[in-house]
């Protein structure tokens, strides 16, 4: 699946104020971005709340370090498929359940 390219719209801040509901709807439904300008100078950007929260979370050094470590483990081959993990977990639970029944 090819990632959707982001649409970035540049509009005057006065136009955004007049059409704020429509701008918010386009951000939410279409994933568009808006750069609001005053006298042709970029002042502020608008993006979806979920994406903004993700962006802010990534500014946390602890989160970035966790991502770095996880990526290093993945590259080193210290990962497994979810299906394998779940089957192993189910087998382990079944084995533990059988021990308790025999006692």
Secondary structure as the mmCIF struct_conf table of DSSP 4:
data_model
#
loop_
_struct_conf.conf_type_id
_struct_conf.id
_struct_conf.beg_label_comp_id
_struct_conf.beg_label_asym_id
_struct_conf.beg_label_seq_id
_struct_conf.end_label_comp_id
_struct_conf.end_label_asym_id
_struct_conf.end_label_seq_id
HELX_LH_PP_P HELX_LH_PP_P1 UNK A 2 UNK A 7
STRN STRN1 UNK A 8 UNK A 12
HELX_RH_AL_P HELX_RH_AL_P1 UNK A 13 UNK A 18
TURN_TY1_P TURN_TY1_P1 UNK A 19 UNK A 19
HELX_RH_AL_P HELX_RH_AL_P2 UNK A 20 UNK A 30
STRN STRN2 UNK A 33 UNK A 38
TURN_TY1_P TURN_TY1_P2 UNK A 39 UNK A 40
STRN STRN3 UNK A 41 UNK A 46
HELX_RH_AL_P HELX_RH_AL_P3 UNK A 49 UNK A 58
TURN_TY1_P TURN_TY1_P3 UNK A 59 UNK A 59
BEND BEND1 UNK A 60 UNK A 60
HELX_RH_AL_P HELX_RH_AL_P4 UNK A 61 UNK A 75
TURN_TY1_P TURN_TY1_P4 UNK A 76 UNK A 77
HELX_RH_AL_P HELX_RH_AL_P5 UNK A 82 UNK A 102
#
